[in-house]
Amino acid sequence: MLATHFLAIRAVHVGCVALSGALFSCRGLLRLSGSALANTRPLRWASYLIDTTLLAAAILLTLIVHEYPFVDAWLTMKVLLLVLYIVLGVLALRRARTRHGRTAAFVAALITYAAIVGVAVTHRPASWLSLVHR
């Protein structure tokens, strides 16, 4: 039954990826500019809602396509990069004490986000780099 909803679930997943990345980028830029808006309750809750929906859609998609993290290499890489992205995001938005530290974590998080998207598009652990060797 889930398979009949594959396209809709994938559209929700991809939409949430875009929303999550856009919201993180906005919050990161606000944080780097010294604005207190970056960590306001509405923006944090929007992030939680988007990311929870994103994760739920991801889980449903793995069940539909029968490909799983720690079984399929590209999904394993996505999960590992996701953990790194979360850590870097926490550093960029809350934990890093210096502007330099926040900036480094923010840039690294954006690069990691791009790598996650690359793994999703190519279905290869090497992400965008896999396109270079074609």
N, C-alpha and C positions, 0 to 999 in steps of 0.2 A: 504494500500500500504506500509506503514511503516513496518508493521509486516513481510513482505517478506525480509526486510533488517535487521531484529533483530540481527542475528548472526554477521553480519558485523559491525553494530553499537556497539554491545557489545564488539567486538574485539577492536574497536577504543577506547572505553571507558576504557577497562582494560589496553590496551597499554599506554594510556595517564596517567592512575593511576601510572603505573610503571615508566614512564618517569618523571612524576611530582615528585614522591617520590625520585627518583634517583637524579634529578636536585636539589631538596631542600637539600638533604643530602650533595651533593657536595658543594653547596653554603654555607651551614651551617658550614661544616668543614673548608672551606676557610675563612669564617668570624671568626671562633674561632682561626684560626692560624694567624689572623691579616692581611691576604691578601686582597688587594684592589680589586682583581678579583671577589670577591663574589658579588659585586653589580655593575658590569659593565653593560653597556647598552645591549650588546648582550645576556648576561645571563638573565637579567631581561625580555627582550622581548621574549626570548625562553620560559621562565616561563609563561608569559602572553598568548602566543600562545597555549602552551600545556594546560594550565588551562581553557582557553576559549573553546577549542575543547572538553576537558573533560566535562565541564558543558553543552555544546550543546548536546553531546552524552547522558549525563545523563537525560536531559529534554526529548529527543526523546525516550529514554527507558521507562521513566515513562508514556509517552503517549501510547506506544505500550502495556505495561503490565497492564495499568490502575491501577497503584498503585501510591499514591501521598504522598508527605510530608504533615504532619499535618492531614492526614487521616489514613495512615498506620504507625504504631509505629516504625517499623525498618527504614523506610525512614525519619521519623521525627528525629530519633536519628542520622542518617547519616548527616542530614542538621545541627543539633545542634553541632555535633562534628566537622563538616567542618568549622563552624564559629569559634569555639575554635581553630582549627588548623591554620586558617588564622591569628587570633590574635597572637597566639604563634609564628608563622612564622615571622610576622612583628617585633615582639619583638626580636627574635633571629637574624634576618638579618639586622635590622635597628635601632630599638628604644632603646633596652637595652643599658645602658651606661657602665655597667661593664662587665668584662669577665665572672664573676660568673652569672650575670643576663642573658647574652647571652647563656651560657652553660645550665642553668636551663630551659630557654625557648626552646632551641633546643631539649633537651632530652624530655621535655614534649610534644613538637610538634611531635616528632617521635613516642612516645607512643600513642598519639592521632591518628596519621596516621594509626598505627597498629590496633587501635580500629575501625576506619572507615572501614578498609579492613575486619576486623572480622564481623562487622555488614553486610557488603555486601555479604560475603561468607555464613554466617549463616542465614541471613534474620531475625535476632533477635536483639532487642535493647541491650541485655546483651553482644553482641559481642562474643568474644572467651569464655567468662565465661559461656555462655549457653551450651557449650560442656562438661563442668565439671559435670553438673547435669544430664547427660544422663544415 
